[in-house]
């Protein structure tokens, strides 16, 4: 199966781009500092996501009818039987396999799902972004309880310039239904798998940029350099100490010296963003 994720997953002509897209980071983690120091972002593999269903929605083999199974195995016969096989040969193959169907066995399906996810995990990279710089939960969860920082980017580049696809995450009461490839086009499977999350994650307000090259992504493939002109602002966390602020400023390279520095301020459960002067 090809894992090329094309831009048609989102129609850029139909989307209202946010003014800025943001990435929250820890100042205490060296790999998080690279977003400034090296102007580098990282496309994560789905296995690293906290949400156990994020990009890991099971395929619903159990929803296939007996007729679906026959059709599935008839299509499978095209690959598995000789080219000179007759229609009757293919029908016999389809009926036999539908009647002796391993896809009704829970253990077999669980193993197949795991193998599929492992393959998917190696081939897909995800960069998570949000259009909000003032959400309390995001600062709390993704910026080390307000002691980290947040970087704002030009959205057109971050969605179209560095990946192979992008989209806005949709949040659901229940997991999106993903059927086997025979019953659902690959593009629909990928749309639901990558952009469908449960509503308890809705606070993230997430946009995603994807990376796929059709094969296994190496660690070096997952790292992408961002041009200096794509940086719009750097926001200091509300609870950053003077030493942490000094550390943050020290890792900002000369080519980002033009980027405005700002400071998050906590007002109850709200965040405001103020200008920051050295």
N, C-alpha and C positions, 0 to 999 in steps of 0.2 A: 504493500500500500504506500502511496506517495503521501508525505506529510508536508508538502508545500502548502503553506497557508497564504492564499492570495488576498490582495487588497479588496476583492469583491466582498469579503466578509463585512465591509462597511463601505457605504457610498459617501465619499468625502464631499460630494457636491450637495448632499442632503443634510449634513450635520452642522449644527451651530457650534463652532469651535469656542471653547472657553477662552477668556482673556489670557490666562496663564495656567500651566499645569505644574503641580508641585510633587516633590519627593522628600519625605521626612527621613532623617538620618540620626544615628547615635554619634556623638563626638568621641565616645570612649572606644569605638571599634575602628581599627585601622582600615578595614575594607570599606567602611562607610565613608571615611575621609576621602577616598579616591574620587568621589563625585566632584570634589573641588581640586584636590591636589593634582590629580591626573586628568581631570575633566572626563571622567569615565563612569558609565552606568553599566549595570550587570543584569542580564536577562536570566532570571532564575528558572530552574527546572521545577515542575509541579510537585515533585516529591518533597521539596523543602517548604511547602505551604502549610501553615498552621491548620487551616480548615481541611479536614480529612476528605471532604468531597470536592474541594477546589481542583478543577481539571481532572477529577477522578470519579466522575459520575458513571456508575455501572451501565453497561449496555443491557437493554431489556430483552434478552433472548427468550425469557419466559412468556412474552406477549405474542410470540409467533404461533400462528395456527398450524394445524397439520398441513393444510394447503400451502401455507407460507414455507414450511419446511421442504415440501416436495419441490416447490419452485426454486428454493435456495440450492438444493442439491442438484437440480437439473442444471442450473447455471454453473455449479461447481463441476459438473461432469464435463463441461467444455474444456476445463483446464486439466482434468484428471484422466479422461478417456482418450484413446487415439483419435486422430483427426477423421479417420474413416468410420467412426462409430455411428450407428444409425440412430434415428429418433427413438426407436424401440429400445436400443441399448441404453440410451440416456434416461428414458423413462424408467427402465428397470433399475438403473443405478439410483435414481431419485427416490423411487418407492422403497427400495431396500434400506437406504440410509435414513429416510424419514421414519421408517418402522423400527430402526435400530439406532435411534438418535441419541448420540452422546450429549447433545446440547440440552437434553432434559435432565441430565445428571448434575446435581448441584456441585459436586466435587470437581467434575471436569470443567464446568462453566467458571468456577472460582479460579481454577488454575489458568484458564484461557484469559480471563479478565486480568489477572496479575501479569501475565506475559504481555498482553496488549498495553497495559499501563507502563510497564518497564520500557517497552519500545517507544511509546509516546513520550515518556519522560526524558529519554536521551535525545529526542529529535526536536523538542519544543522549548523555546525560551520565552519568558513572560516578564515584561517590565510594567510594574504597577504605578499608576500616577493618579492624582486627584486634582480637581479644579479649586480646592479650598485650602487656604493657609491659616484658617482661624477656627478649626473645629477642635474642641477640647479633647475628644476621644482620640483623634489622630495624634495630637501632640503627646498625649498620655501613653498611647500604645506604641507608636512608631518613632517617637523622638525621646525615648528614655525618660518618660514622665516629665516632660518640659525642659530637660537638661540638654537635649540635643539641638539640632538645627533643621532648617527646611530650605530647599532650593527651588526657586521658581524658574520655569523654562518657557520659551516660546512654543506654543502648542502645535503649530503647523509642522515644525521640524520634528518634534518628539513623537508625533503620530504618523508622519509620512516619511520622515527622512532617515530613520535608522533601523527600521524593522522591515518585515515582509507582510505586515497586516496590522490592523488596529481596530478598536471598537470600544463601546461603552457597555459596562457590565449591567446586566438586568438582574433584579433580585426577585426571588419567587418564594411563595409559601411552601412549595414542595420542590424537590429536585426536578429539573427538566427531564423529559422523557427522551431517551436516546435509543433508537432502534438499530438493529444490525444494518450494515452497509447495503444489503440487498433491498431493505425496506425504506431506507432513508439516505438521501444524497450525502456525500462526504462533507460538502460545505455546510449543510444543516447540522450534521453531527458535530463539526468543529465549532460552529457558532454556539450551540447549546453547551458543549463541553467547556469551552474557554470563557464564554461570556455569561454563563448562567450560575448564579450563586443563591444561597438561601438568604432570607430577609434579615437574619440576625447579623449579617455583614453589611447591611445597607448603609451604615454610618460611614463607610469608606468612600462612597460616591466615586467609584473607581472607573478610570479609563485604563485600557490595556494596550500596550504595543507588543506585538509578537515577533518572534524570530524563528525562522526555519530555513534550512538550506537543502532540504530533501534527504539529508543523511544525519549521522550522529553529530551533535554540536560539541566541539571541544571546549574546554574552559576558556581558551583564548578567543573562540568564536563568540562566546557569550558576553564578552567585554567590548563595549563600543565607545569610541571617543566622541565627545560632543563639542562642536565648534563654540568658541568663546561668545560669539554673537547670539547664540541660543539661550544664554543665561540672562535672566531678567532681574532677579533679586536673591539675596541671601538673608534668611531670617534667623536671628538668635533666639533660642528658647528662653521662655520667661524665667526659668529657674537656673539658668547657666550661671556659674560662679565667675568671678573676675578672671581666675586662672583659665577656666574653660573657654571664656570669650577670647582671651589672649591666644590660646591654642588654636581656636577656630580661625582667627584672623591670620595667624602665622602660616596656615596651610593654603591660604588663598593665593594662587599664583599671580604673577604680574599681569598675565593676559586677561585675568578677571578683575583687575583693579578698578575697572569702570562700573562694575556691578554694584548697585545700591545695597547698603547694609541696612537691615531693619531689625526691630526688636519686638517680640511677642510680649504682651502684657495681659495678665490674668485679672479679669473683673468678675468675681463670683465664678459662675460656670461658663462665662464667655471669654473669648480671646479678642483683643484688639491688636493691630499691627501698627507700630509707630516707627518713624525714621530713627536711625541710630547714628550718632556722630562719635568719632574717635576722640 
